[in-house]
Amino acid sequence: MSVSRVCFNCGSSSFVSDRSLGGKIVCSKCGSSSFKNKSSSFLKSKKLLFLAIAIVIFIIVI
């Protein structure tokens, strides 16, 4: 089971092993070595915030 990771700076999920840094894993798009685990929970994502805002706007319009 592999852990899904994303770059902390650009959000990319493609990483490479940089040979000049002794095999350290870096982002292939921005070159950053800081990454975080990808959250798959719906409650932690921004989708919930946008859904809540949309519901509030819909209630105000009605």
N, C-alpha and C positions, 0 to 999 in steps of 0.2 A: 504494500500500500504506500503510494508516494504522497508526499505533502505538497499541496499547491502553494507556491510562493509567488509574490509579486514584488516588483521593485518599489521601494519606498518613495523614490523621487518621481519616476515617470509612470509607474503603474504597469509596466511591461512584465510579461511572464516568461520571456526568453532570456536565459542565462548561459554564459560560457565560462569555461575554466581558463583563466589567464595564465599562460605559461611564464610570463615575465614576473608575475607576483607569486610564484611558487605554487601554482594550481589553485589560487583563491578564486572563488566563484564571483563573477561580476555580471552586471546587466549588459546585454549585447547592444542595447540602444544608447544608453547614456553613460555607461562605464562605472556606475556606482556599485559599491559592494554592500550597501545596506538594503535589506529586503525584509518583508514581513509575511506571515502566513495569510493566505487568502481566506477570508471569512465567507462561509457559505450560508450562514444564518440569515434569514429574511429580516429578522428584527434588528440586526446590526448593520444592515445595508442602508443606503440612502433612499432606496425605493420606498421604504416605510415613511420616511419624512415627506417625500413628494406625494404619496398617497394621502397622508394626513392633511397636507396643505390643500390638495384637490378637494377633499371631502369638506373642509371648512369653507372653501370658496363656493362650493356647490350649495351648501346650506345657507350661506349669506345671500346668494343670488335668489334662492327660492324664498 
